[in-house]
Amino acid sequence: MEVYSFDTLESTQKYLIEKISKKEYKAPIAVITTQQTEGIGSRENSWCGGEGNFFASIALELDMLPKDLPLASASIYFSSIMKNVLLSLDIDIWLKWPNDFYYYEHKVGGTITKVIDNTLICGIGINLQNSINGFKGLQSNIQAKKLLDIYLKTLLEFPQWKHVFIEYEVEFERSRKFSVHIENIQTNLQNALLCEDGSLIIDGKRVFSLR
């Protein structure tokens, strides 16, 4: 997979969406930047930061993805693979539903996905070291480019969704003491039912991954 590296971008996700939309780039492709000034976070918040942190986006054609992957839960899939990569590097991290990276009780990153025609674009931001975006950092010395290389190698093996979900289902129990914003309403996950497609049933309503 071709990888483009930059010193500074407003947002790896916005950049790749624009290039794919204009057909200037074609999947599979990835971009990574040392600094991100206007990154996309959850609920239209920004995710920015400087050198030492991880800011990357990956574009894949839909037919490259596992046949059993529910597209509405693609961000869970991409996040789960990154979490396992970080664990293999002795970085203690877990996933809060649907796709936030947590270090103990602290959010340190997240994933966002978007589909354009037959291409899925996934953006991942992780505070590997200190952050300037109001969230904690992992204080890890892993280099962002090295992390991306390992992640891409693992991702391109394309494990089936059912295998990823087995682990995710067990880990979901850690999310129950947290809440998420659903339609701008803070909702507790204590009694949520996690479905096999990654969605939740909360108060009788089905909710899919929010981004």
Secondary structure, 3 states (H helix, E strand, C coil): CEEEEEEEECCHHHHHHHHHHCCCCCCCEEEEEEEECCCECHHHCECCECCCCEEEEEEEEHHHCCCCCCHHHHHHHHHHHHHHHHHHCCCCCEEECCCEEEECCEEEEEEEEEEECCEEEEEEEECCCCCCCCCCCCCCCCCHHHHHHHHHHHHCCCCCHHHHHHHHHHHHHHHHHCEEEECCEEEECCCCEECCCCCEEECCEEECCCC
